[in-house]
């Protein structure tokens, strides 16, 4: 894999959430909470990734980044659990 440019990384940030939503479109009732948590985790990760690329960060932006990071850690647990249990 070659090094990605900033534009390519930004496009990934805009594409990954809709792709993830489409992939998890119709969960079973038993999967609904885990799927929702996974979608929220990916959503916060995408926000974090996109906002962190700003050239200048005000205190408001830094607070937003901190919030995204905290929320990702809450909802991202399901992603880590899936990777470890599914062997991905």
N, C-alpha and C positions, 0 to 999 in steps of 0.2 A: 504494500500500500504506500502510495506517495503521500507527501505532506499536503494537506488540504489548505486552500486559501480561505481567507475570512469570508468571502462570498459563498463558497461551498459550505462552510460551516453554518452560515446564517440560513441558507436554503434548507439544510438538514433540520435545523431548528423549526422552521416553518412547516416542514413536511412530516416530521416524525409523529406529531400528535394526531393528525387526521388518519395517517396510516395505522397507528395503534388503535384508534377508535374503530376503524373499519375492520380490523382484525378481531377485535373483541365485541363485535356488534350485537350478537345474540347469545349472551351467556345463559347457562342453566340457572335455575333459582339458587342452587347451592354454590354457584360460582359468582353470583352478582356482586357481593361485597368485595371479594378479592379482585374482581375485574375493575370495579369502581376505584378501589385503592390504587391499583396499578396505573389506571388512566390518570389519576390525580398526581401520582408520583412522576410520571413522564411529563405531564403538563408543567409541573413546577420545575422540573429539570430543564425543559425547553425554555421557560421564562428566564431561569437563572443563566442559562447559556447565552441567550440573546441580549439580555440587559448587561451582562458582564462585559460585552464587547464595546459598550459605549466608550468613547474616548475620555470623557470627563464624568466623574461621579460626585453628585451632590450628596448631602446627608440623606435626603429623601430616597435617592436611588440606592444608597448603601443600606438603608433600612429595608427597602424592598428586596434587595439581594439577600439580606440576612433572613428575612421572612421566607423567601423561596427556598433557601437552604434548609431552614428548620422544617418547613412543610414537606420538602422532599425526603428528609430523613424520617419523618413520621409515615408517609405513604410509600416511600421507597422500600420499606421493609418487605413488602410483598414481592417486589422484584428480586431482591436478594434471596428470599425464600424459594422462589420459583427456579432461580438459577442453580441453587444448591440441590434442590430435590429433583429437578428434571435433568440435571447433569449437562446443562448448556454451557 
